[in-house]
């Protein structure tokens, strides 16, 4: 896996966690994924594990 791919996975994970935090603090509302906040964080953690060397 190239460094570019790793960086893209890390950035994606960070964006997902920030999105979840904003939803948790009621700063944004996306009703379609509101029930999956926990799983979004789990997927983000998995992406970081995959991107690790």
C-alpha positions as CSV (number, residue, x, y, z in Angstrom):
1,X,0.0,0.0,0.0
2,X,1.5,3.3,-1.0
3,X,1.9,6.3,1.3
4,X,-0.7,8.3,-0.7
5,X,-3.3,5.6,0.0
6,X,-2.4,5.5,3.7
7,X,-2.8,9.3,3.9
8,X,-6.2,9.1,2.2
9,X,-7.4,6.5,4.6
10,X,-6.2,8.5,7.6
11,X,-7.9,11.7,6.3
12,X,-11.1,9.8,5.7
13,X,-11.0,8.4,9.2
14,X,-10.5,11.8,10.7
15,X,-13.3,13.3,8.7
16,X,-15.7,10.6,9.8
17,X,-14.8,11.1,13.5
18,X,-15.2,14.9,13.2
19,X,-18.6,14.4,11.5
20,X,-19.6,12.1,14.3
21,X,-18.5,14.6,17.0
22,X,-20.4,17.4,15.3
23,X,-23.5,15.2,15.2
24,X,-23.1,14.3,18.9
25,X,-22.9,17.9,19.9
26,X,-26.0,18.7,17.7
27,X,-24.1,21.2,15.5
28,X,-25.2,19.3,12.4
29,X,-28.0,16.9,11.8
30,X,-28.0,14.1,9.3
31,X,-31.1,11.9,10.2
32,X,-30.2,9.1,7.8
33,X,-27.0,8.2,9.7
34,X,-27.8,9.5,13.2
35,X,-28.4,6.0,14.5
36,X,-25.0,4.7,13.2
37,X,-22.7,7.2,15.0
38,X,-21.1,4.4,17.0
39,X,-20.5,2.3,13.9
40,X,-19.0,5.2,12.0
41,X,-16.4,5.6,14.8
42,X,-15.7,1.8,14.6
43,X,-15.2,2.0,10.9
44,X,-12.9,5.0,11.3
45,X,-10.8,3.0,13.9
46,X,-10.6,0.1,11.4
47,X,-9.4,2.5,8.7
48,X,-6.7,3.7,11.0
49,X,-5.6,0.1,11.7
50,X,-5.5,-0.7,8.0
51,X,-3.5,2.5,7.3
52,X,-0.9,1.8,10.0
53,X,2.4,0.4,9.0
